[in-house]
Amino acid sequence: EDDPDDTQMFIEALTDVHPNIFISSFENGNILLQELVSGMSISPDVIFMDINMPFKNGMECLKELRNDLRFHRIPIVMFTTSSTKEDIMETYYGGASRYITKPGTYRELVDLLTQVFELAFQGKLFKTDLFNFVMRVSQVNTAKGKPTVARSDINTGFSNLSGQDNMPTAL
C-alpha cells in the first residue's frame, strides 16, 4: 500500500483482529519483492497486496511471486479499490487467493480481515473457485447487529461464510 493513511488504518484493523500479529508494510511492489527475495527474517503467512502500487503494481508482483517456488504456497489477498471484472479475473487467473475491494468503513475492514484470518486458521485461504474468490461485506446480521462477510463471484449472488472464534497469528 502506497497511501500512508490507508496503511495506518489497515495496520490498526489488523491489530484489532489479532493484537499479537507481526506486520511488515512496504510502500511499493519493488520493495516488497526485494524484501521477500532477500530472505526476510520471518516468512509471511499471508500477503495483502494492492493492485495500484508505484514502480511495480500488484499484478506484476503477483505474477513474480507465483512464478517463484519459494512463495508459491503463501496466500496472497488482493486488497484494492478496483472492483472491475477485468482486475478480478486477471488476479484470479494470476494466482491470487482472495480479492477484497477496500470497504467503506473501519468496522467493515475489521470484519473482512477477521474472516480472512479465520480462513487462514482453518487452512482454507489458498486458491479457491471463482465463487469464493471475491470477499465483501454484504449485509447486517440483525440477530447479532454486525456486518456479515459474504463471498461472491462477479456473476452470482452472495453466500454467507461461517467462521470460528479463534484467530491465528499471521502476517
C-alpha positions as a Markdown table, in Angstrom:
| # | Residue | x | y | z |
|---|---|---|---|---|
| 1 | Glu | 0.0 | 0.0 | 0.0 |
| 2 | Asp | 1.5 | 3.3 | -1.0 |
| 3 | Asp | -1.0 | 5.6 | 0.8 |
| 4 | Pro | 0.2 | 6.3 | 4.4 |
| 5 | Asp | -3.3 | 6.9 | 5.8 |
| 6 | Asp | -4.7 | 3.7 | 4.2 |
| 7 | Thr | -1.6 | 1.8 | 5.5 |
| 8 | Gln | -2.1 | 3.1 | 9.1 |
| 9 | Met | -5.8 | 2.2 | 9.1 |
| 10 | Phe | -5.1 | -1.3 | 7.7 |
| 11 | Ile | -2.4 | -1.9 | 10.4 |
| 12 | Glu | -4.8 | -0.7 | 13.1 |
| 13 | Ala | -7.5 | -3.0 | 11.8 |
| 14 | Leu | -5.1 | -6.0 | 11.7 |
| 15 | Thr | -4.1 | -5.2 | 15.2 |
| 16 | Asp | -7.7 | -5.1 | 16.3 |
| 17 | Val | -8.2 | -8.5 | 14.7 |
| 18 | His | -5.2 | -10.0 | 16.3 |
| 19 | Pro | -3.2 | -7.9 | 18.8 |
| 20 | Asn | 0.0 | -10.0 | 18.6 |
| 21 | Ile | 0.3 | -10.0 | 14.9 |
| 22 | Phe | 3.6 | -9.2 | 13.3 |
| 23 | Ile | 3.2 | -6.8 | 10.3 |
| 24 | Ser | 5.6 | -5.7 | 7.7 |
| 25 | Ser | 4.5 | -2.9 | 5.3 |
| 26 | Phe | 6.0 | -1.8 | 2.0 |
| 27 | Glu | 5.2 | 1.3 | 0.1 |
| 28 | Asn | 5.7 | -0.2 | -3.4 |
| 29 | Gly | 6.0 | -3.5 | -5.2 |
| 30 | Asn | 9.7 | -3.3 | -5.8 |
| 31 | Ile | 10.5 | -3.0 | -2.1 |
| 32 | Leu | 8.1 | -5.9 | -1.3 |
| 33 | Leu | 9.8 | -8.2 | -3.8 |
| 34 | Gln | 13.3 | -7.1 | -2.7 |
| 35 | Glu | 12.5 | -7.9 | 0.9 |
| 36 | Leu | 10.9 | -11.3 | 0.1 |
| 37 | Val | 13.6 | -12.4 | -2.3 |
| 38 | Ser | 16.4 | -11.2 | 0.0 |
| 39 | Gly | 15.0 | -13.5 | 2.7 |
| 40 | Met | 13.0 | -11.7 | 5.4 |
| 41 | Ser | 13.7 | -12.9 | 8.9 |
| 42 | Ile | 10.1 | -14.1 | 9.2 |
| 43 | Ser | 8.3 | -15.6 | 6.2 |
| 44 | Pro | 4.8 | -14.2 | 5.8 |
| 45 | Asp | 1.8 | -16.4 | 6.4 |
| 46 | Val | -0.4 | -14.0 | 4.3 |
| 47 | Ile | 0.4 | -11.3 | 1.8 |
| 48 | Phe | -2.1 | -8.4 | 1.3 |
| 49 | Met | -1.4 | -6.5 | -1.8 |
| 50 | Asp | -2.9 | -3.5 | -3.6 |
| 51 | Ile | -3.2 | -3.6 | -7.4 |
| 52 | Asn | -2.3 | 0.1 | -7.7 |
| 53 | Met | 1.2 | 0.4 | -6.4 |
| 54 | Pro | 4.0 | 2.6 | -7.8 |
| 55 | Phe | 7.0 | 1.2 | -9.6 |
| 56 | Lys | 5.7 | -2.4 | -9.8 |
| 57 | Asn | 2.0 | -2.9 | -9.5 |
| 58 | Gly | 0.2 | -5.7 | -7.7 |
| 59 | Met | -0.5 | -7.6 | -10.9 |
| 60 | Glu | 3.3 | -7.7 | -11.7 |
| 61 | Cys | 4.2 | -8.6 | -8.1 |
| 62 | Leu | 1.5 | -11.4 | -8.1 |
| 63 | Lys | 3.0 | -12.8 | -11.3 |
| 64 | Glu | 6.5 | -12.8 | -10.0 |
| 65 | Leu | 5.6 | -14.3 | -6.6 |
| 66 | Arg | 3.5 | -17.1 | -8.2 |
| 67 | Asn | 6.4 | -17.9 | -10.6 |
| 68 | Asp | 8.8 | -18.3 | -7.6 |
| 69 | Leu | 8.5 | -21.7 | -5.9 |
| 70 | Arg | 9.6 | -20.1 | -2.6 |
| 71 | Phe | 6.4 | -18.1 | -2.5 |
| 72 | His | 4.0 | -20.3 | -4.4 |
| 73 | Arg | 2.1 | -21.6 | -1.3 |
| 74 | Ile | 1.8 | -18.2 | 0.5 |
| 75 | Pro | -1.8 | -17.0 | 0.3 |
| 76 | Ile | -2.0 | -13.6 | -1.5 |
| 77 | Val | -5.0 | -11.4 | -0.8 |
| 78 | Met | -5.6 | -8.6 | -3.3 |
| 79 | Phe | -6.8 | -5.6 | -1.4 |
| 80 | Thr | -7.7 | -2.8 | -3.7 |
| 81 | Thr | -10.1 | 0.0 | -4.7 |
| 82 | Ser | -10.8 | -1.7 | -8.0 |
| 83 | Ser | -13.9 | -3.7 | -8.5 |
| 84 | Thr | -13.6 | -4.2 | -12.2 |
| 85 | Lys | -14.3 | -7.6 | -13.7 |
| 86 | Glu | -11.0 | -7.4 | -15.6 |
| 87 | Asp | -8.9 | -6.9 | -12.4 |
| 88 | Ile | -10.8 | -9.6 | -10.6 |
| 89 | Met | -10.4 | -12.1 | -13.4 |
| 90 | Glu | -6.7 | -11.2 | -14.0 |
| 91 | Thr | -5.8 | -11.6 | -10.3 |
| 92 | Tyr | -7.9 | -14.8 | -10.1 |
| 93 | Tyr | -6.1 | -16.4 | -13.0 |
| 94 | Gly | -2.8 | -14.9 | -11.9 |
| 95 | Gly | -2.9 | -16.9 | -8.7 |
| 96 | Ala | -4.3 | -14.7 | -6.0 |
| 97 | Ser | -6.0 | -16.5 | -3.1 |
| 98 | Arg | -8.8 | -13.9 | -2.5 |
| 99 | Tyr | -9.9 | -10.5 | -3.7 |
| 100 | Ile | -11.2 | -7.7 | -1.4 |
| 101 | Thr | -12.4 | -4.4 | -2.6 |
| 102 | Lys | -11.5 | -1.8 | 0.1 |
| 103 | Pro | -14.6 | -1.4 | 2.3 |
| 104 | Gly | -16.2 | 1.9 | 3.1 |
| 105 | Thr | -15.9 | 1.7 | 6.9 |
| 106 | Tyr | -13.3 | 0.7 | 9.5 |
| 107 | Arg | -15.8 | -1.8 | 11.0 |
| 108 | Glu | -16.2 | -3.5 | 7.6 |
| 109 | Leu | -12.5 | -3.7 | 7.2 |
| 110 | Val | -12.1 | -5.4 | 10.6 |
| 111 | Asp | -14.9 | -7.8 | 9.7 |
| 112 | Leu | -13.3 | -8.7 | 6.4 |
| 113 | Leu | -9.8 | -9.2 | 7.9 |
| 114 | Thr | -11.3 | -11.3 | 10.7 |
| 115 | Gln | -12.8 | -13.6 | 8.0 |
| 116 | Val | -9.5 | -13.7 | 6.1 |
| 117 | Phe | -7.7 | -14.9 | 9.3 |
| 118 | Glu | -10.4 | -17.3 | 10.2 |
| 119 | Leu | -10.0 | -18.9 | 6.7 |
| 120 | Ala | -6.2 | -18.9 | 7.2 |
| 121 | Phe | -6.6 | -20.6 | 10.6 |
| 122 | Gln | -8.8 | -23.2 | 9.0 |
| 123 | Gly | -6.3 | -23.8 | 6.2 |
| 124 | Lys | -8.9 | -22.5 | 3.7 |
| 125 | Leu | -7.3 | -19.3 | 2.4 |
| 126 | Phe | -5.5 | -20.9 | -0.5 |
| 127 | Lys | -6.6 | -20.7 | -4.1 |
| 128 | Thr | -10.3 | -21.2 | -4.4 |
| 129 | Asp | -13.0 | -21.3 | -7.0 |
| 130 | Leu | -14.3 | -18.1 | -8.5 |
| 131 | Phe | -17.5 | -18.2 | -6.4 |
| 132 | Asn | -15.4 | -17.9 | -3.2 |
| 133 | Phe | -12.7 | -15.6 | -4.6 |
| 134 | Val | -14.3 | -12.2 | -4.1 |
| 135 | Met | -15.0 | -11.3 | -0.4 |
| 136 | Arg | -17.4 | -8.5 | 0.5 |
| 137 | Val | -19.3 | -7.2 | 3.5 |
| 138 | Ser | -22.8 | -7.7 | 2.2 |
| 139 | Gln | -25.4 | -7.2 | 4.9 |
| 140 | Val | -26.0 | -6.5 | 8.5 |
| 141 | Asn | -26.9 | -9.6 | 10.5 |
| 142 | Thr | -29.8 | -8.3 | 12.5 |
| 143 | Ala | -29.6 | -11.0 | 15.1 |
| 144 | Lys | -26.1 | -10.1 | 16.1 |
| 145 | Gly | -26.1 | -6.5 | 14.9 |
| 146 | Lys | -22.9 | -6.7 | 12.9 |
| 147 | Pro | -21.9 | -7.0 | 9.2 |
| 148 | Thr | -21.8 | -10.4 | 7.7 |
| 149 | Val | -18.9 | -11.2 | 5.4 |
| 150 | Ala | -20.1 | -12.9 | 2.2 |
| 151 | Arg | -18.3 | -14.4 | -0.7 |
| 152 | Ser | -19.4 | -13.9 | -4.3 |
| 153 | Asp | -18.2 | -14.1 | -7.8 |
| 154 | Ile | -18.9 | -11.4 | -10.2 |
| 155 | Asn | -21.9 | -13.1 | -11.8 |
| 156 | Thr | -23.8 | -14.7 | -8.9 |
| 157 | Gly | -25.4 | -13.7 | -5.6 |
| 158 | Phe | -23.9 | -14.0 | -2.1 |
| 159 | Ser | -23.5 | -16.9 | 0.2 |
| 160 | Asn | -22.6 | -16.4 | 3.9 |
| 161 | Leu | -19.3 | -17.7 | 5.2 |
| 162 | Ser | -19.2 | -19.5 | 8.5 |
| 163 | Gly | -16.5 | -18.5 | 11.0 |
| 164 | Gln | -14.8 | -19.6 | 14.2 |
| 165 | Asp | -13.8 | -17.6 | 17.3 |
| 166 | Asn | -10.1 | -18.4 | 17.2 |
| 167 | Met | -7.7 | -16.1 | 15.5 |
| 168 | Pro | -4.3 | -17.2 | 14.1 |
| 169 | Thr | -1.2 | -15.1 | 14.2 |
| 170 | Ala | -0.4 | -14.2 | 10.7 |
| 171 | Leu | 1.4 | -11.6 | 8.6 |
